[in-house]
Amino acid sequence: MSARCDVSAGAALRDLAASVPKSLVPPDQLSELQLLADRLPMTTGAGLECPLQPGAATGWCVRFRTDDERASLAGLDGLNEPWPRIRALGGRWLREAAAWPVRNVWLEFDSARHSSPSVFFDTGGPARAASADPWFWLDVAGLLQGQSVRREVVDRVLACLDALPSTGFLGYAGVMLGRADAALRLTFDGLGAADAVPLLERFGRRESALAAAVASVGHLDPRVVLHLDVDAGIGTTLGAEIFARDWRPMLEPLLAHLGKSEFVEPLLGWTGVSPAISLGPRNHLLRRLNHIKVVEKKDTPLAAKAYLYYGLWQTGGNGGRS
């Protein structure tokens, strides 16, 4: 399946409205996100970013993957920065797709009132990331930041890569264009809890609340992805994304540890299938809980966020889930 440039991404959010738990996304925020998403084309994958805290703003993200989606990324509207840089990224990806290891680009909006998204691009998976040249990723990050990545930041990036265990790899790199500092963020994949806790210590979180949250589900063998912003120094902002094959056994102890048990049932209830009415018969939106992210900033309490993925799925013909 591929992008439907004649249908807005907001249409998919309207198709999903009846399935979105109000305890996770207040109706007024969902309406605002629909209007934000109307500015972008429907693609094969997107998601809601739901803070597990009443009153906090819900975010929204959209993925670009297929050839059509690359073309639509290169042709997005928007005269003001950072949109020209985002189009430049899309154009380069479209022209050099065969040589680029990038498989996915995500635009992430912190809320409906953020007109500029953060931009994340992947390394193509562990096999390709193992031999990836970090200068390629730094070059792409510089394109998005509008200038070459500073030398001291490059040194931090290389130090982080050197600290990874043998199974670890750079999963995504991103530039937080939706925030004032436009920080460079790295995400490290290929980790379990036994890898993540000592790595957090190396990044300055010895006996931290974040390490304790990861350790609380370590016996369940989660996949853990660590993220950190490197512009202001390693350890200023660290996060852990928790993934699971079977969510209930993971969610219950994790959210109990975080004092967020009231969100277990709404999150489990997200998984399912919704008709994609805006696309006509045989089109559906496959829903799943993707991951839980726990973030720790220095001198700030832990914050948790759930990522609710939805992707186009077509029955019959040659279509399939994405």
Sequence and secondary structure as in RCSB ss.txt:
>XXXX:A:sequence
MSARCDVSAGAALRDLAASVPKSLVPPDQLSELQLLADRLPMTTGAGLECPLQPGAATGWCVRFRTDDERASLAG
LDGLNEPWPRIRALGGRWLREAAAWPVRNVWLEFDSARHSSPSVFFDTGGPARAASADPWFWLDVAGLLQGQSVR
REVVDRVLACLDALPSTGFLGYAGVMLGRADAALRLTFDGLGAADAVPLLERFGRRESALAAAVASVGHLDPRVV
LHLDVDAGIGTTLGAEIFARDWRPMLEPLLAHLGKSEFVEPLLGWTGVSPAISLGPRNHLLRRLNHIKVVEKKDT
PLAAKAYLYYGLWQTGGNGGRS
>XXXX:A:secstr
   EEEEEHHHHHHHHGGGS TTTS HHHHHHHHHHHTTSEE SEEEEEEESSTT   EEEEEE SHHHHHHHHT
   SSTTHHHHHHHHHHHHHTTTT     EEEEESSTT  S EEEEE S HHHHTT  HHHHHHHHHHHHTS   
HHHHHHHHHHHHHS TT EEEEEEE TTSTT  EEEEEEEE HHHHHHHHHHTT TT HHHHHHHTTGGG  EEE
EEEE TT TTSEEEEEEE SSHHHHHHHHHHHHT GGGHHHHHTT EEEE GGG TTEEEEEEEEEEEEEEETTS
  EEEEEEEEEEEE STT    
